[in-house]
């Protein structure tokens, strides 16, 4: 199976959850989560960061075509009927969304001219993601597939982003907790308590990794979440709560969250560079208690 198709397949869980939730209610995921979205909207902006609003629809991004380089916070909100995320890649000069789309269609390993730099992962509410962006050309895309259909990028959910030179030298935010991604594990620097946090997400592994967060329903487990992704039957075992899309080894990005008490699943669906299996198959799946 090609890298692109594995990536799309690995992301199926969030689309499945969206479908199942929609089947239980006539409201869209964004409408159903409105009270929670208002709560996350109260998360303060990171000091010194350029704040960028990104709105996902079915199937397009409403976002600026150009932003200044430096510390950047993306406030990602979904107004579509399906769940979406923002998978951001930095591309070499001269490369365009059509080039990324051509690779996605043809498959094969990711080209050397395209490097994932992270982005806000899928949530039923709002994801607040912060990173330092270098000047250059980027492409934003959504690789989550429609239920029983093609990935959203194949439906036009892809957009060019130019990051222009800037004098903004704002430092990275001060995180109160660090989440380390390795081959193949998650490790918090301290237990996550209810409330607002800035989580530094650091990849110390040798492969790209993501961090998908889901609030589990009572009695459900992370493995049930993963099994549900493979065979969606019955009610979903949890609700998408954001996270970050793929970052390269050595990278650090930041996630601002307001988490209530409860049980959470953290999962990496990124396909392995050796066998193509999602990293959760290598043990990169864990349950975390917030209390």
C-alpha positions as CSV (number, residue, x, y, z in Angstrom):
1,X,0.0,0.0,0.0
2,X,1.4,3.5,-0.8
3,X,2.4,5.9,1.8
4,X,-0.4,8.2,1.0
5,X,-3.0,5.5,1.1
6,X,-1.6,4.2,4.4
7,X,-1.7,7.7,5.8
8,X,-5.3,8.1,4.7
9,X,-6.3,4.7,6.1
10,X,-4.5,5.5,9.4
11,X,-6.5,8.7,9.7
12,X,-9.8,6.9,9.2
13,X,-10.6,6.8,12.9
14,X,-11.4,10.4,13.2
15,X,-13.7,10.4,10.1
16,X,-15.4,7.3,11.5
17,X,-16.0,9.0,14.8
18,X,-17.5,12.0,13.0
19,X,-19.8,9.8,11.0
20,X,-21.0,7.9,14.1
21,X,-21.5,11.0,16.1
22,X,-23.5,12.6,13.2
23,X,-25.7,9.5,13.1
24,X,-26.7,10.0,16.7
25,X,-27.5,13.7,16.3
26,X,-28.7,16.0,13.6
27,X,-26.2,18.7,14.5
28,X,-22.7,18.9,13.0
29,X,-19.7,18.1,15.2
30,X,-19.0,21.8,15.5
31,X,-22.6,22.6,16.6
32,X,-22.8,19.6,18.9
33,X,-19.6,20.8,20.6
34,X,-20.5,24.5,20.8
35,X,-20.4,24.9,24.6
36,X,-17.0,23.2,24.6
37,X,-15.8,25.3,21.7
38,X,-16.6,28.4,23.6
39,X,-14.6,27.2,26.5
40,X,-11.5,26.4,24.4
41,X,-11.9,29.8,22.7
42,X,-11.0,31.4,26.1
43,X,-7.5,29.9,25.9
44,X,-5.2,33.0,25.8
45,X,-3.0,33.6,22.8
46,X,0.7,32.7,23.2
47,X,2.6,35.9,24.0
48,X,4.3,37.3,20.9
49,X,2.8,34.9,18.5
50,X,1.1,35.8,15.2
51,X,-2.5,34.4,15.6
52,X,-3.9,32.9,12.5
53,X,-7.5,31.8,12.2
54,X,-8.1,28.6,10.2
55,X,-11.6,27.4,9.5
56,X,-12.2,24.0,7.9
57,X,-15.3,23.3,5.8
58,X,-16.4,20.5,3.5
59,X,-13.9,20.6,1.7
60,X,-11.8,23.7,1.9
61,X,-9.7,25.7,4.3
62,X,-10.6,29.3,5.0
63,X,-7.2,30.7,5.9
64,X,-4.8,33.4,4.8
65,X,-2.7,32.8,1.7
66,X,0.3,34.5,3.3
67,X,1.5,35.0,6.9
68,X,4.8,36.3,8.4
69,X,7.5,34.0,9.7
70,X,8.1,33.4,13.3
71,X,6.1,32.2,16.3
72,X,2.6,31.3,15.0
73,X,-0.5,30.2,16.7
74,X,-3.2,28.5,14.6
75,X,-6.7,28.6,16.0
76,X,-8.3,25.7,14.1
77,X,-12.1,25.4,14.0
78,X,-14.2,23.0,12.0
79,X,-17.5,24.1,10.5
80,X,-17.9,21.1,8.3
81,X,-20.1,18.1,8.8
82,X,-17.1,15.8,8.7
83,X,-14.0,16.1,10.9
84,X,-10.9,17.7,9.5
85,X,-7.3,18.5,10.4
86,X,-4.5,20.6,9.0
87,X,-1.5,18.6,7.8
88,X,1.1,21.2,7.0
89,X,4.2,20.5,4.9
90,X,7.1,22.8,3.9
91,X,8.0,22.4,0.3
92,X,11.0,23.5,-1.8
93,X,10.8,26.7,-3.8
94,X,8.8,26.1,-7.0
95,X,6.7,23.3,-5.6
96,X,2.9,23.9,-5.5
97,X,-0.2,22.1,-4.2
98,X,-0.5,20.4,-7.6
99,X,2.9,18.7,-7.0
100,X,1.8,17.5,-3.6
101,X,-1.5,16.2,-5.0
102,X,0.4,14.4,-7.8
103,X,2.6,12.6,-5.3
104,X,-0.5,11.8,-3.2
105,X,-2.2,10.2,-6.3
106,X,0.9,8.3,-7.4
107,X,1.9,7.1,-3.9
108,X,5.4,6.0,-2.9
109,X,7.6,7.3,-0.1
110,X,7.3,11.0,0.7
111,X,9.5,13.1,-1.6
112,X,12.6,14.8,-0.2
113,X,11.2,18.2,-1.2
114,X,8.3,17.9,1.2
115,X,8.7,17.9,5.0
116,X,5.9,17.7,7.6
117,X,6.0,20.5,10.2
118,X,3.0,19.7,12.3
119,X,-0.4,21.3,12.5
120,X,-3.7,21.1,14.5
121,X,-5.1,17.6,14.6
122,X,-8.8,16.7,14.3
123,X,-11.2,17.8,17.1
124,X,-14.9,18.1,17.6
125,X,-14.2,21.6,18.9
126,X,-11.2,23.8,18.5
127,X,-7.5,23.0,18.3
128,X,-4.9,25.7,19.3
129,X,-1.5,24.9,17.8
130,X,1.7,26.9,18.1
131,X,5.0,26.5,16.3
132,X,7.8,28.6,14.8
133,X,7.5,28.8,11.1
134,X,10.5,29.6,8.8
135,X,10.0,31.7,5.7
136,X,9.2,29.7,2.6
137,X,6.5,27.8,0.7
138,X,4.1,25.5,2.5
139,X,1.1,23.4,1.6
140,X,-1.9,22.8,3.9
141,X,-4.0,19.7,3.3
142,X,-6.4,17.3,5.0
143,X,-5.8,13.6,4.5
144,X,-8.8,12.4,6.5
145,X,-11.0,10.4,4.2
146,X,-14.7,10.8,3.9
147,X,-16.7,7.8,5.2
148,X,-16.4,5.2,2.4
149,X,-14.8,7.8,0.1
150,X,-11.5,9.4,-0.9
151,X,-9.3,11.5,1.4
152,X,-10.4,15.1,1.6
153,X,-7.3,16.3,-0.2
154,X,-8.7,14.5,-3.3
155,X,-11.9,16.6,-2.9
156,X,-9.9,19.9,-3.1
157,X,-9.0,20.3,0.5
158,X,-5.4,21.6,-0.2
159,X,-4.1,25.1,-0.2
160,X,-0.8,26.9,-0.7
161,X,0.6,29.0,2.1
162,X,3.5,31.5,1.8
163,X,5.4,32.4,4.9
164,X,7.2,35.7,4.3
165,X,10.4,36.9,6.1
166,X,9.7,38.7,9.3
167,X,11.5,40.4,12.2
168,X,9.4,38.6,14.7
169,X,11.8,36.9,17.1
170,X,9.3,35.9,19.8
171,X,10.6,33.0,21.8
172,X,8.7,29.7,22.1
173,X,6.1,29.6,24.8
174,X,6.8,28.3,28.3
175,X,5.1,25.0,28.5
176,X,3.9,23.6,31.9
177,X,4.1,20.0,30.7
178,X,6.1,18.1,28.0
179,X,4.9,15.2,25.9
180,X,7.7,13.2,24.4
181,X,7.1,11.2,21.3
182,X,9.6,8.4,20.6
183,X,9.8,5.1,18.7
184,X,7.3,3.9,19.9
185,X,6.0,5.6,23.1
186,X,4.4,8.6,24.6
187,X,5.7,10.1,27.9
188,X,4.3,13.1,29.8
189,X,6.8,14.9,32.0
190,X,4.2,15.0,34.8
191,X,0.5,13.9,35.2
192,X,-1.9,16.0,33.3
193,X,-4.4,17.8,35.6
194,X,-7.8,19.2,34.6
195,X,-7.6,22.7,33.3
196,X,-5.6,24.8,30.8
197,X,-2.2,23.7,29.7
198,X,0.5,24.5,27.2
199,X,1.9,21.2,26.2
200,X,5.3,21.1,24.5
201,X,5.2,18.1,22.1
202,X,8.7,16.9,21.3
203,X,9.7,14.2,18.8
204,X,12.8,12.4,20.1
205,X,12.3,9.4,17.8
206,X,13.9,8.6,14.4
207,X,10.6,8.7,12.5
208,X,7.8,11.3,12.1
209,X,5.1,11.0,14.8
210,X,1.7,12.6,15.5
211,X,-0.3,13.0,18.7
212,X,-4.1,12.3,18.4
213,X,-6.1,12.9,21.6
214,X,-9.5,11.5,22.3
215,X,-11.7,11.7,25.4
216,X,-12.9,8.2,26.1
217,X,-16.5,7.5,27.0
218,X,-17.0,5.7,30.4
219,X,-15.5,2.2,30.5
220,X,-13.9,2.4,27.0
221,X,-10.2,1.9,26.2
222,X,-7.7,3.2,23.7
223,X,-7.5,-0.2,22.0
224,X,-11.3,-0.1,21.6
225,X,-10.8,3.2,19.9
226,X,-8.3,1.7,17.6
227,X,-10.4,-1.4,16.9
228,X,-13.4,0.8,16.2
229,X,-11.2,2.6,13.6
230,X,-10.6,-0.8,11.9
231,X,-14.2,-2.0,12.2
232,X,-16.7,0.7,12.9
233,X,-19.7,-1.0,14.5
234,X,-22.0,0.5,17.2
235,X,-21.4,3.7,19.1
236,X,-17.9,5.4,19.1
237,X,-15.8,4.8,22.2
238,X,-14.6,8.4,22.4
239,X,-14.7,11.9,21.1
240,X,-11.8,13.5,19.1
241,X,-10.1,16.2,21.2
242,X,-7.3,17.5,19.0
243,X,-3.6,17.0,19.0
244,X,-0.9,17.6,16.4
245,X,-0.2,16.2,13.0
246,X,3.1,14.7,11.9
247,X,6.4,16.4,13.1
248,X,9.9,15.3,12.1
249,X,12.5,13.9,14.5
250,X,14.0,16.7,16.6
251,X,11.0,19.0,16.2
252,X,9.1,20.6,19.1
253,X,5.6,22.2,18.7
254,X,3.0,23.3,21.2
255,X,-0.6,22.5,21.9
256,X,-2.8,24.7,24.1
257,X,-5.6,22.8,25.7
258,X,-8.4,23.1,28.3
259,X,-9.0,19.5,29.4
260,X,-11.8,18.3,31.8
261,X,-11.2,15.4,34.1
262,X,-11.6,12.0,32.5
263,X,-9.9,9.2,30.7
264,X,-8.1,9.9,27.4
265,X,-6.6,7.9,24.6
266,X,-3.4,9.1,22.9
267,X,-2.6,7.5,19.7
268,X,-0.1,7.8,16.8
269,X,-1.6,6.6,13.5
270,X,1.5,7.6,11.5
271,X,2.6,4.6,9.2
272,X,5.9,3.0,10.1
273,X,8.8,3.7,7.8
274,X,9.8,0.0,7.8
275,X,6.6,-2.1,7.7
276,X,3.9,0.4,6.9
277,X,1.8,-0.4,9.9
278,X,0.5,2.4,12.0
279,X,2.7,3.2,15.0
280,X,-0.1,2.2,17.4
281,X,0.6,-1.4,16.2
282,X,4.1,-1.0,17.6
283,X,2.7,0.1,21.0
284,X,2.3,3.8,20.4
285,X,-1.1,3.9,22.1
286,X,-1.8,4.8,25.7
287,X,-4.5,5.7,28.2
288,X,-4.0,8.8,30.3
289,X,-6.1,9.8,33.4
290,X,-6.8,13.5,33.9
291,X,-7.7,14.0,37.5
